[in-house]
Amino acid sequence: MSTARDPRPLTGEPLALDLLNTRWNKEGVTQDLLADLDGLAVWLRSNGLDGAHAADAVALRHLRQAREALRTAVDGSPGEGAPLVDAVLAHGRIRARLTTEGPAEEPEFTDPAWGPAWLAARDYLALITQAPDRIRACAHEACILHFFDTSRNGTRRWCSMAACGNRAKASRHYARSKEN
């Protein structure tokens, strides 16, 4: 079991977007947290899924499939992405139950290895139900990260003001100073 630190520049987004953010650019080179089983273990742990889901080759394959489906749905057209996301969702369902605490819903999977992928796809459905216009790609031209805009006025443009936002402001400042 890997205890490596999560190297990604943006974490803590909703599960679907956090899965998309397993690819990021660093100094012009695309990094991929899901390149191996150690990275999968880091992602599962970062999202509180490590206790219930194994970091094995089958789960990694399914998670990569879900990531590509979500990328197509978020960055492409709904018509392109819908069948790909649906293909992931076909491997699970929500089971309604009555417990001593009241009504409950719990996911069930055709195979436990589909669990993390299915949960991310299901989370995407929740995001597009809640506020589809708040799912955003970072506005920095060299950034490939995504975020769910929770700002009050809904005008967030950057994955991180400290990183991409600051780079954009510095670039504008440099361009203005060259003109003078």
C-alpha positions as CSV (number, residue, x, y, z in Angstrom):
1,M,0.0,0.0,0.0
2,S,1.4,3.3,-1.1
3,T,1.7,6.1,1.4
4,A,3.1,8.6,-1.1
5,R,1.9,12.2,-1.0
6,D,-0.6,13.3,-3.6
7,P,1.5,15.3,-6.1
8,R,-1.3,17.0,-7.9
9,P,-1.6,20.8,-7.9
10,L,-5.3,20.7,-7.3
11,T,-7.2,18.3,-5.1
12,G,-10.4,18.3,-3.2
13,E,-12.7,18.9,-6.1
14,P,-15.9,16.7,-6.4
15,L,-15.0,13.1,-7.2
16,A,-15.7,13.3,-11.0
17,L,-13.5,16.4,-11.5
18,D,-10.9,15.0,-9.1
19,L,-10.6,12.0,-11.4
20,L,-10.1,14.3,-14.4
21,N,-7.4,16.1,-12.5
22,T,-5.3,13.0,-12.3
23,R,-3.7,14.4,-15.4
24,W,-2.0,17.8,-15.1
25,N,0.7,19.8,-16.7
26,K,4.0,20.5,-14.9
27,E,6.6,22.6,-16.7
28,G,5.0,21.8,-20.0
29,V,4.9,18.0,-19.5
30,T,1.6,16.1,-18.9
31,Q,1.7,14.1,-15.7
32,D,-0.6,11.2,-15.0
33,L,-1.3,10.0,-11.5
34,L,-3.0,6.9,-12.9
35,A,0.1,5.7,-14.7
36,D,0.5,2.9,-12.2
37,L,-0.9,1.1,-9.2
38,D,0.9,3.4,-6.7
39,G,-0.8,6.4,-8.2
40,L,-4.2,4.6,-8.1
41,A,-3.5,3.9,-4.4
42,V,-2.8,7.6,-3.8
43,W,-6.0,8.7,-5.6
44,L,-8.1,6.2,-3.7
45,R,-6.6,7.4,-0.4
46,S,-7.0,11.1,-1.3
47,N,-10.7,10.5,-1.9
48,G,-11.4,8.2,1.1
49,L,-12.0,5.2,-1.1
50,D,-8.9,3.1,-0.1
51,G,-10.7,1.2,2.6
52,A,-13.5,-0.1,0.4
53,H,-11.8,-0.5,-2.9
54,A,-8.6,-2.3,-4.0
55,A,-5.8,-0.6,-5.9
56,D,-5.4,-3.3,-8.5
57,A,-4.9,-3.5,-12.3
58,V,-8.6,-4.1,-13.0
59,A,-9.8,-1.1,-11.0
60,L,-7.1,1.0,-12.6
61,R,-8.3,0.0,-16.1
62,H,-11.9,0.8,-15.2
63,L,-10.9,4.1,-13.7
64,R,-9.0,5.2,-16.8
65,Q,-12.0,4.3,-18.9
66,A,-14.2,6.5,-16.6
67,R,-11.7,9.3,-16.8
68,E,-11.8,9.3,-20.6
69,A,-15.6,9.1,-20.6
70,L,-15.8,12.1,-18.2
71,R,-13.2,14.0,-20.2
72,T,-15.3,13.5,-23.3
73,A,-18.5,14.6,-21.5
74,V,-16.9,17.6,-19.9
75,D,-14.7,18.9,-22.7
76,G,-16.6,17.5,-25.7
77,S,-20.2,17.4,-26.5
78,P,-23.0,15.9,-24.4
79,G,-23.8,13.6,-27.4
80,E,-20.3,12.2,-27.5
81,G,-19.9,11.8,-23.7
82,A,-23.3,10.4,-22.8
83,P,-22.8,6.9,-24.2
84,L,-19.3,6.7,-22.7
85,V,-20.5,7.7,-19.2
86,D,-23.5,5.5,-19.5
87,A,-21.2,2.5,-20.3
88,V,-19.5,3.1,-16.9
89,L,-22.8,3.6,-15.1
90,A,-24.0,0.3,-16.5
91,H,-21.7,-1.5,-14.0
92,G,-23.6,-0.3,-10.9
93,R,-26.8,0.9,-9.4
94,I,-28.2,2.6,-6.3
95,R,-30.0,0.3,-3.9
96,A,-32.6,1.9,-1.7
97,R,-33.0,0.5,1.8
98,L,-34.7,1.2,5.0
99,T,-32.4,1.1,8.0
100,T,-32.9,1.8,11.7
101,E,-31.8,5.4,11.0
102,G,-34.3,5.8,8.2
103,P,-34.1,5.6,4.4
104,A,-30.7,5.0,2.9
105,E,-29.1,4.5,-0.5
106,E,-26.0,2.5,-1.2
107,P,-24.2,1.7,-4.4
108,E,-24.0,-1.8,-5.7
109,F,-21.5,-2.8,-8.5
110,T,-21.5,-5.7,-11.0
111,D,-17.9,-6.2,-10.0
112,P,-16.2,-4.4,-7.0
113,A,-13.4,-3.3,-9.3
114,W,-15.9,-0.9,-11.0
115,G,-16.7,0.8,-7.7
116,P,-14.3,3.9,-8.0
117,A,-15.1,4.4,-11.7
118,W,-18.8,4.1,-11.2
119,L,-18.8,6.5,-8.2
120,A,-17.0,9.1,-10.2
121,A,-19.5,8.8,-13.1
122,R,-22.4,9.0,-10.7
123,D,-20.8,12.1,-9.1
124,Y,-20.8,13.7,-12.5
125,L,-24.5,13.1,-12.8
126,A,-25.0,14.9,-9.5
127,L,-22.9,17.8,-10.6
128,I,-24.7,18.3,-13.9
129,T,-28.0,18.0,-12.0
130,Q,-26.9,20.6,-9.4
131,A,-25.2,23.2,-11.6
132,P,-23.8,22.2,-15.0
133,D,-22.6,25.7,-15.7
134,R,-20.3,25.6,-12.7
135,I,-18.2,22.8,-14.1
136,R,-15.2,24.6,-15.6
137,A,-11.9,24.1,-17.2
138,C,-9.1,26.4,-15.9
139,A,-8.8,29.5,-18.1
140,H,-5.0,29.3,-18.3
141,E,-4.0,28.1,-21.8
142,A,-1.4,25.7,-20.4
143,C,-3.6,24.2,-17.7
144,I,-5.7,21.1,-18.2
145,L,-7.3,21.0,-14.7
146,H,-11.1,21.3,-14.0
147,F,-13.0,22.6,-11.0
148,F,-16.5,23.1,-9.7
149,D,-17.0,26.8,-9.2
150,T,-18.4,27.4,-5.8
151,S,-17.8,31.2,-5.7
152,R,-20.8,33.3,-4.8
153,N,-21.1,35.1,-8.1
154,G,-20.0,32.1,-10.3
155,T,-17.1,33.9,-12.0
156,R,-14.1,31.8,-11.0
157,R,-11.8,31.3,-13.9
158,W,-8.7,29.6,-12.5
159,C,-8.0,26.2,-11.0
160,S,-5.9,28.2,-8.4
161,M,-5.5,31.9,-8.1
162,A,-2.1,31.2,-6.5
163,A,-0.9,29.3,-9.6
164,C,-2.7,29.9,-12.8
165,G,-4.4,33.1,-11.9
166,N,-1.1,34.6,-10.7
167,R,0.6,33.5,-13.9
168,A,-2.1,35.2,-16.0
169,K,-1.9,38.4,-14.0
170,A,2.0,38.4,-14.2
171,S,1.8,37.8,-18.0
172,R,-0.7,40.7,-18.5
173,H,1.5,43.0,-16.3
174,Y,4.6,42.0,-18.4
175,A,2.8,42.7,-21.6
176,R,1.7,46.2,-20.4
177,S,5.2,47.0,-19.2
178,K,6.7,46.1,-22.6
179,E,4.3,48.5,-24.3
180,N,5.5,51.5,-22.2
